[in-house]
Amino acid sequence: MRWRRRTTPVGFAQEEPDRRAPFTGAVPSELPSFDFEVRCTVVWNASPAWQEKACREVVAHAINLLSNYSPTHADVAGTRLAADLAAGTVLSNDPPVRVRAEDVVVTVAPDQLELAQQHAQQLRQREVAAAGHEVERAELTYLKNTVFKNTASAALWWLRHHDYDVTKLSSVVEDLNRTVKIVAGDDILPPVDALITALDALIPDLAPSTRYETHDQLAKILDVLGKTENADALRSQLRQHSPGD
């Protein structure tokens, strides 16, 4: 139902005089569990029997409008609601009944307003963080699909950032190639290979027989832990690099 003023056409019966009733109540905002407090005077031009319908119409419009506003925007919401309710609307054409509201005030309890402001700040921080993550994802996608798509594109990127000094390019080609593999995910070692690499780096000077025994013990530990597939892969590596090799 659209709120607007209506005039009585010439020749129609005289309408009832205006009647008034105060209204005070909580109306939900756009944030769950955060309410506006609405105070106004409901005005209708009919018998007192129409008071309940008039109040319900005013409250229904207040709920419909204020559900789109944050508690932090109570002043703006109150101005809009006051304008709408002052325009009024028609409850009935037979008999002719109009309803409007005066002295409309929309407020928020101080504790609710403080919580709503904190909520709005947290929401802004999340939006800023999400925007930052989106930029980061876009940059990573660009680097992966364009700059480090292959060694050639990586070399061109490096040259653009080093005044096209081709004399130094050869010294960084291996690093660029390595970076391309890392970005593509081709540099990730299988679990067993990574385990062997880590052990060899930790204890690099083991004699071949001791190294073989250490890896064999690791295979047994993996069996005990239920990692049978990894244990078998480790033993396969041992057979390829037995102490006699």
HELIX and SHEET records of a PDB file:
HELIX    1   1 PRO A   48  TRP A   50  5                                   3    
HELIX    2   2 GLN A   51  LEU A   66  1                                  16    
HELIX    3   3 PRO A   71  HIS A   73  5                                   3    
HELIX    4   4 ALA A   74  ALA A   87  1                                  14    
HELIX    5   5 PRO A  110  TYR A  142  1                                  33    
HELIX    6   6 LEU A  143  VAL A  147  3                                   5    
HELIX    7   7 THR A  151  ARG A  160  1                                  10    
HELIX    8   8 VAL A  166  SER A  171  5                                   6    
HELIX    9   9 VAL A  173  ALA A  184  1                                  12    
HELIX   10  10 PRO A  191  LEU A  202  1                                  12    
HELIX   11  11 PRO A  208  VAL A  224  1                                  17    
HELIX   12  12 THR A  228  GLN A  240  1                                  13    
SHEET    1   A 4 ARG A  19  PRO A  28  0                                        
SHEET    2   A 4 ASP A  35  TRP A  44 -1                                        
SHEET    3   A 4 PRO A  96  THR A 107 -1                                        
SHEET    4   A 4 THR A  89  ASN A  93 -1                                        
END                                                                             
